[in-house]
């Protein structure tokens, strides 16, 4: 019982700070990331397919897509940037 109360207190006290830390990518930034990711994925899969450059482009596209979908960028967190 005490454990549940402590968890609720901890979440209510620090929840908004945690949310700000993890959700730091705004809507415009998300759209730019998705557009850039689709362009890089196209070049990686069709233009440079089978090469190291193609693999790198697809990897960067996957990271950009993931950060756009989740709304969180680790680099932004380290630099304390928030576009939200």
FIMI-601854 format. One record per residue: x, y, z of N, C-alpha, C in turn; residue in one letter; residue number from 1. Coordinates in Angstrom, 1 decimal. Each point is the difference from the previous one (the first is absolute). Layout:
<recs>
+--------+--------+--------+--------+--------+--------+--------+--------+--------+------+-----+
|     nx |     ny |     nz |    cax |    cay |    caz |     cx |     cy |     cz | rest |  nr |
+--------+--------+--------+--------+--------+--------+--------+--------+--------+------+-----+
|      X |      Y |      Z |      X |      Y |      Z |      X |      Y |      Z |    a | NUM |
...
+--------+--------+--------+--------+--------+--------+--------+--------+--------+------+-----+
</recs>
This chain:
<recs>
+--------+--------+--------+--------+--------+--------+--------+--------+--------+------+-----+
|     nx |     ny |     nz |    cax |    cay |    caz |     cx |     cy |     cz | rest |  nr |
+--------+--------+--------+--------+--------+--------+--------+--------+--------+------+-----+
|    0.8 |   -1.2 |    0.0 |   -0.8 |    1.2 |    0.0 |    0.9 |    1.3 |    0.0 |    x |   1 |
|    1.0 |    0.0 |    0.9 |    0.9 |    1.1 |    0.0 |    0.8 |    0.2 |   -1.3 |    x |   2 |
|    0.3 |   -1.2 |   -0.6 |    0.7 |    0.0 |   -1.2 |   -0.8 |    0.7 |   -1.2 |    x |   3 |
|   -1.3 |   -0.3 |    0.0 |   -0.9 |    0.6 |   -1.0 |   -0.1 |    1.5 |    0.2 |    x |   4 |
|   -0.1 |    0.4 |    1.3 |   -0.1 |    1.4 |    0.3 |    1.3 |    0.7 |   -0.4 |    x |   5 |
|    1.1 |   -0.5 |    0.2 |    1.3 |    0.6 |   -0.3 |    0.1 |    0.1 |   -1.5 |    x |   6 |
|   -0.4 |   -1.0 |   -0.8 |    0.1 |    0.0 |   -1.4 |   -0.9 |    1.1 |   -0.6 |    x |   7 |
|   -1.2 |    0.2 |    0.6 |   -0.9 |    1.0 |   -0.5 |    0.6 |    1.4 |    0.4 |    x |   8 |
|    0.5 |    0.2 |    1.1 |    0.6 |    1.2 |    0.4 |    1.2 |    0.4 |   -0.9 |    x |   9 |
|    0.9 |   -1.0 |   -0.2 |    1.1 |    0.2 |   -0.9 |   -0.4 |    0.4 |   -1.4 |    x |  10 |
|   -1.0 |   -0.7 |   -0.5 |   -0.4 |    0.3 |   -1.4 |   -0.7 |    1.4 |    0.0 |    x |  11 |
|   -0.8 |    0.3 |    1.0 |   -0.6 |    1.3 |   -0.1 |    0.9 |    1.2 |    0.2 |    x |  12 |
|    1.1 |   -0.3 |    0.8 |    1.0 |    1.1 |    0.2 |    0.9 |    0.1 |   -1.1 |    x |  13 |
|    0.5 |   -1.1 |   -0.5 |    1.1 |    0.1 |   -1.1 |   -0.6 |   -0.4 |   -1.4 |    x |  14 |
|   -1.2 |   -0.3 |   -0.1 |   -0.6 |   -0.4 |   -1.3 |    0.1 |    1.0 |   -1.1 |    x |  15 |
|   -0.3 |    1.3 |    0.4 |    0.1 |    1.0 |   -1.1 |    1.4 |    0.3 |   -0.4 |    x |  16 |
|    1.0 |   -0.1 |    0.9 |    1.4 |    0.2 |   -0.3 |    0.5 |   -1.1 |   -0.9 |    x |  17 |
|   -0.4 |   -1.2 |    0.3 |    0.4 |   -1.2 |   -0.8 |   -0.7 |    0.1 |   -1.4 |    x |  18 |
|   -1.2 |    0.5 |   -0.1 |   -0.7 |    0.1 |   -1.2 |    0.7 |    1.1 |   -0.9 |    x |  19 |
|    0.4 |    1.1 |    0.6 |    0.8 |    1.0 |   -0.7 |    1.3 |   -0.5 |   -0.5 |    x |  20 |
|    0.6 |   -0.8 |    0.7 |    1.3 |   -0.5 |   -0.3 |    0.0 |   -1.0 |   -1.2 |    x |  21 |
|   -1.1 |   -0.8 |    0.0 |   -0.1 |   -1.0 |   -1.1 |   -0.8 |    0.4 |   -1.2 |    x |  22 |
|   -0.9 |    0.9 |    0.1 |   -0.8 |    0.5 |   -1.1 |    0.5 |    1.4 |   -0.3 |    x |  23 |
|    1.0 |    0.0 |   -0.9 |    0.7 |    1.3 |   -0.3 |    0.0 |    0.3 |   -1.5 |    x |  24 |
|   -0.8 |   -0.7 |   -0.8 |    0.0 |    0.2 |   -1.4 |   -1.4 |    0.5 |   -0.4 |    x |  25 |
|   -0.1 |    1.2 |   -0.5 |   -1.3 |    0.6 |   -0.4 |   -0.6 |   -0.5 |   -1.3 |    x |  26 |
|   -1.1 |    0.5 |   -0.4 |   -0.7 |   -0.5 |   -1.2 |    0.7 |    0.3 |   -1.2 |    x |  27 |
|    0.5 |    1.3 |   -0.2 |    0.7 |    0.4 |   -1.1 |    1.3 |   -0.8 |   -0.2 |    x |  28 |
|    0.7 |   -0.2 |    1.1 |    1.2 |   -0.8 |    0.0 |   -0.2 |   -1.4 |   -0.4 |    x |  29 |
|   -1.2 |   -0.6 |    0.5 |   -0.3 |   -1.4 |   -0.4 |   -0.2 |   -0.1 |   -1.5 |    x |  30 |
|   -0.7 |    1.0 |   -0.5 |   -0.3 |   -0.1 |   -1.5 |    1.3 |    0.1 |   -0.8 |    x |  31 |
|    0.9 |    0.9 |    0.4 |    1.3 |    0.1 |   -0.7 |    0.7 |   -1.3 |    0.1 |    x |  32 |
|    0.0 |   -0.6 |    1.2 |    0.8 |   -1.2 |    0.2 |   -0.6 |   -1.1 |   -0.9 |    x |  33 |
|   -1.3 |   -0.1 |   -0.1 |   -0.7 |   -1.0 |   -0.8 |    0.3 |    0.2 |   -1.5 |    x |  34 |
|    0.0 |    1.2 |   -0.4 |    0.3 |    0.3 |   -1.4 |    1.5 |   -0.3 |   -0.3 |    x |  35 |
|    0.9 |    0.4 |    0.8 |    1.4 |   -0.3 |   -0.1 |    0.3 |   -1.5 |    0.0 |    x |  36 |
|   -0.7 |   -0.7 |    1.0 |    0.1 |   -1.5 |    0.1 |   -0.4 |   -0.7 |   -1.3 |    x |  37 |
|   -1.1 |    0.5 |   -0.5 |   -0.5 |   -0.7 |   -1.3 |    0.9 |    0.2 |   -1.1 |    x |  38 |
|    0.6 |    1.2 |   -0.1 |    1.0 |    0.3 |   -1.1 |    1.2 |   -0.8 |    0.2 |    x |  39 |
|    0.5 |   -0.1 |    1.2 |    1.2 |   -0.8 |    0.3 |   -0.2 |   -1.5 |   -0.3 |    x |  40 |
|   -1.2 |   -0.5 |    0.4 |   -0.3 |   -1.4 |   -0.2 |   -0.1 |   -0.3 |   -1.5 |    x |  41 |
|   -0.6 |    0.9 |   -0.7 |   -0.1 |   -0.2 |   -1.5 |    1.4 |   -0.1 |   -0.6 |    x |  42 |
|    0.9 |    0.9 |    0.4 |    1.4 |    0.0 |   -0.6 |    0.7 |   -1.3 |    0.5 |    x |  43 |
|   -0.2 |   -0.3 |    1.3 |    0.7 |   -1.2 |    0.5 |   -0.5 |   -1.3 |   -0.6 |    x |  44 |
|   -1.3 |   -0.1 |   -0.2 |   -0.6 |   -1.3 |   -0.5 |    0.1 |   -0.1 |   -1.5 |    x |  45 |
|   -0.1 |    1.1 |   -0.8 |   -0.1 |   -0.1 |   -1.4 |    1.3 |    0.5 |   -0.8 |    x |  46 |
|    0.5 |    1.1 |    0.5 |    1.2 |    0.6 |   -0.8 |    1.3 |   -0.7 |    0.5 |    x |  47 |
|    0.2 |   -0.1 |    1.3 |    1.2 |   -0.5 |    0.5 |   -0.2 |   -1.4 |    0.6 |    x |  48 |
|   -0.9 |   -0.8 |   -0.5 |   -0.3 |   -1.3 |    0.7 |    1.2 |   -0.9 |   -0.1 |    x |  49 |
|    0.2 |   -0.8 |    1.0 |    1.1 |   -0.9 |    0.1 |    1.4 |    0.5 |    0.3 |    x |  50 |
|    0.1 |    1.3 |    0.3 |    1.2 |    0.6 |    0.3 |    0.0 |    0.4 |    1.5 |    x |  51 |
|    1.2 |    0.4 |    0.5 |    0.1 |    0.5 |    1.3 |   -0.7 |    1.3 |    0.2 |    x |  52 |
|    0.0 |    0.8 |   -1.0 |   -0.7 |    1.3 |    0.0 |   -1.5 |   -0.2 |    0.1 |    x |  53 |
|   -0.5 |   -1.0 |   -0.8 |   -1.4 |   -0.3 |    0.0 |   -0.5 |   -0.5 |    1.4 |    x |  54 |
|    0.8 |   -0.8 |    0.6 |   -0.3 |   -0.5 |    1.4 |    0.0 |    1.1 |    1.0 |    x |  55 |
|    1.0 |    0.9 |   -0.1 |    0.0 |    1.1 |    0.9 |   -1.2 |    0.9 |   -0.2 |    x |  56 |
|   -0.4 |    0.3 |   -1.2 |   -1.1 |    0.9 |   -0.3 |   -1.3 |   -0.7 |    0.6 |    x |  57 |
|   -0.2 |   -1.2 |   -0.2 |   -1.2 |   -0.7 |    0.5 |    0.1 |    0.0 |    1.6 |    x |  58 |
|    1.1 |   -0.2 |    0.6 |    0.1 |    0.1 |    1.4 |   -0.3 |    1.4 |    0.6 |    x |  59 |
|    0.5 |    1.0 |   -0.7 |   -0.3 |    1.4 |    0.5 |   -1.5 |    0.2 |   -0.2 |    x |  60 |
|   -0.6 |   -0.4 |   -1.1 |   -1.4 |    0.1 |   -0.3 |   -0.8 |   -0.7 |    1.1 |    x |  61 |
|    0.4 |   -1.1 |    0.4 |   -0.7 |   -0.8 |    1.1 |    0.0 |    0.8 |    1.3 |    x |  62 |
|    1.2 |    0.6 |    0.3 |    0.1 |    0.7 |    1.3 |   -0.9 |    1.3 |   -0.1 |    x |  63 |
|    0.0 |    0.7 |   -1.1 |   -0.8 |    1.2 |   -0.2 |   -1.5 |   -0.4 |    0.1 |    x |  64 |
|   -0.4 |   -1.1 |   -0.6 |   -1.4 |   -0.4 |    0.1 |   -0.4 |   -0.3 |    1.4 |    x |  65 |
|    0.9 |   -0.8 |    0.7 |   -0.3 |   -0.3 |    1.4 |   -0.2 |    1.2 |    0.9 |    x |  66 |
|    0.9 |    0.9 |   -0.2 |    0.0 |    1.2 |    0.9 |   -1.3 |    0.9 |   -0.4 |    x |  67 |
|   -0.4 |    0.0 |   -1.2 |   -1.2 |    0.7 |   -0.4 |   -1.2 |   -0.6 |    0.5 |    x |  68 |
|   -0.1 |   -1.3 |   -0.1 |   -1.2 |   -0.7 |    0.5 |   -0.1 |    0.0 |    1.5 |    x |  69 |
|    1.1 |   -0.1 |    0.7 |    0.0 |    0.0 |    1.5 |    0.0 |    1.4 |    0.6 |    x |  70 |
|    0.4 |    1.0 |   -0.8 |    0.0 |    1.4 |    0.4 |    1.2 |    0.3 |    1.0 |    x |  71 |
|    1.0 |   -0.8 |   -0.1 |    1.1 |    0.1 |    0.9 |    1.4 |   -0.1 |   -0.7 |    x |  72 |
|    0.9 |    1.0 |    0.3 |    1.3 |   -0.1 |   -0.6 |    1.0 |    0.1 |    1.1 |    x |  73 |
|    0.9 |   -1.0 |    0.0 |    1.0 |   -0.1 |    1.1 |    1.0 |    1.2 |   -0.1 |    x |  74 |
|    0.4 |    0.3 |   -1.2 |    0.9 |    1.2 |   -0.2 |   -0.6 |    1.3 |    0.5 |    x |  75 |
|   -1.3 |    0.2 |   -0.3 |   -0.7 |    1.1 |    0.6 |    0.0 |    0.0 |    1.5 |    x |  76 |
|   -0.2 |   -1.2 |    0.6 |    0.0 |   -0.1 |    1.4 |    1.4 |    0.4 |    0.6 |    x |  77 |
|    1.0 |   -0.5 |   -0.6 |    1.4 |    0.3 |    0.5 |    0.3 |    1.5 |   -0.1 |    x |  78 |
|   -0.5 |    0.7 |   -1.1 |    0.2 |    1.4 |   -0.2 |   -1.0 |    0.9 |    0.6 |    x |  79 |
|   -1.0 |   -0.7 |    0.6 |   -1.1 |    0.8 |    0.7 |   -0.8 |    0.8 |   -1.0 |    x |  80 |
|   -0.3 |   -0.6 |   -1.2 |   -0.7 |    0.7 |   -1.0 |   -1.5 |   -0.6 |    0.0 |    x |  81 |
|   -0.9 |    0.9 |   -0.2 |   -1.4 |   -0.5 |    0.0 |   -0.8 |    0.8 |   -1.0 |    x |  82 |
|   -0.4 |   -0.7 |   -1.1 |   -0.8 |    0.7 |   -1.1 |   -1.4 |   -0.3 |    0.2 |    x |  83 |
|   -0.5 |   -0.5 |    1.1 |   -1.4 |   -0.3 |    0.2 |   -0.7 |    1.2 |    0.4 |    x |  84 |
+--------+--------+--------+--------+--------+--------+--------+--------+--------+------+-----+
</recs>
